[in-house]
């Protein structure tokens, strides 16, 4: 089978520009996935940082009830509330 000629990947000025580009194009026109290798990153560090925050017990209990209704861990729900609050 004849190899398909790949298009050159353009240079990007920003990560946003690159992200928008890859959302619009078919990546198989730019990348030969048949040559991809499986890679493991055993020493990859977590991108989260643990913090301590004091909350009233009643508030935590209410969050736990809501999280249970949504079938997600309560700490994940707290993270979602924080993210949604600063995203506005």
N, C-alpha and C positions, 0 to 999 in steps of 0.2 A: 504494500500500500504506500502510495506517495505521501510524503510529509507535507502538511499544510504550511504555507508560508505565513509566519506570524507577523502581526503588525508591531512596530516598535512602541514600547511603553513611553509615553511622554514624561517630561520632567514637570514636577509640580512645585508651586511656590509655597503652598500651605497644605496641611493635613486635610483641611476642609475641602480644598480644591480636589485633592486626590480622592477623598471619599465620594464627592459628587460625581466624579468621573466614573468610578467603578460601579456606582449605582445605575448609571445610564448605559453602559456598554456590556457586551457579551465577553466575559473574560477569556473564553476559549479562543478568541481571535488574537489574544495577546500572550497567553500562557499555555505551554504544552504540559498538561497535567499527567501525561503518561510517563514523564520523567520524575515525578514527585516522589520524595522519600518520606517515610514515617520517621518523625523526630520526637524524642522525649526530652523534657527539660526537668531533670530531677532536682535541681537546686533553685527552682523558681520560687521567689519570695511572694508571700501574700500581698495583695495590693490594698488590704484593709488594715486599719489600725484600731486595736481595742481601746475603748474609752470607758470611764466610769461616770455614770450620771445618776443622781439621786432623784427618784420620782416617788410620789405618794403611792402607798400600797393599793389604794382604791383605784388609782389611775392604771396601774400595772394590771390589776385584775380585770378592769374593763377592756384593756387592750388585748389581754389573753382571751377573753370571751369572743371579741370580734375576730381575732386571728383564728380561733377554733372554728368559727362559722365559715371562714374562708379557707380552712384547711391548710394554713401556712404557719410557720413558726412565728411566735409573737415578736421576736427581735427583727425578723424580716419585715413585719408590718410596721414596726416603729421606724425602720430605715425608710420604708416607702412614705410614711407620713412626713418625715423630715425632708426627703427628696422632693415630694410634691409641694411642700411648703416653700422651699427656696426656689422652685422652678417657676412659681407664679410671678 
